Amino acid sequence: MSKSLTPPEIAERYRISPDKVRQWIESGQLRAVDVSVKPGTGRPRWRIHPADLIAFESSRTATPPVKPQRRRKPANVVEYF
């Protein structure tokens, strides 16, 4: 099994704050597991599996915008203006 990552480790990787990583977790954008002794009572201890981080990265990958096709006027239409 591969090593899970903590929010500070991910924050260091992307050069952002650990709070931003926690926001992603709380909003459901980044999947994480709470490994604290009693989950739901007190401060969570988040661990992120590498596969979940890869899924998060692929969902946020930028793609070039689709160039809209120009509409052509039908040849038999005459415009009056």
N, C-alpha and C positions, 0 to 999 in steps of 0.2 A: 504494500500500500504506500502511495506517495505521501510526502509530508504536506500537511495542511498549513495554510498561511493565516496570519493574524492581520487585522486591519492596519496596524502600524507598518507591517512588512509590505503590504500592498500599497500603502500611502508612499512609502519610500521608493518603491518601484516606479510609480507614476508621478512622483514629485508633487504630491498634493497633501492635504492635511488628513490625519486619521478620522477627523470628524466627517469629512466628505465621504469616506468609505463607509462609515456608520450610517450616513444618510442614505446611501445606495442600498444598504442592507435593510434598513427600516422601511424604505419605500418599496421593497420587493424587487428592485432591479438586479441586485446581486444576492445570490443564494448563499446562506451561511448557516452554521450550526452553533447553537449555544451549548458550550461544554461546562458551564458553571455547575456547582454542586447541586443547587436547587434552581433549575431554570424557572424564570418568571418571578423570582423573588430577589430583588436587588439588581446588582450590576451584571449584565451579561458578559460572557467571555466568548467572543465570536471566533470561529475557525472557518476558513473558506477552502474548499477542496479545489485543487488545480483545474479539474474539469469544469467546475462551476465558473471559475475565473475565465477560462477559455470561452465558455458560452456567453458570458457577460461581454467580453471583448468583441466577439463576432456579432452580437446584437447591436453594438455601437460603432461598427465599422462604417466609414463613410464610403458612399458610392457616388459616382458622377451622376448628375441629374439627367433625366431622359429629355432629349431635345424634342420639343413639340413639332409635329409636322404641320406645315402650312396648309391651310385650306385653299383649294383651287376653286375658282369660279367656273361654273359650267360655261361652255362655249356659247350656248344659245341664250344667255341672259344679258339683257341690256340694262345698264343702270342709268337712271335719270336723276342727277343732282349736281 
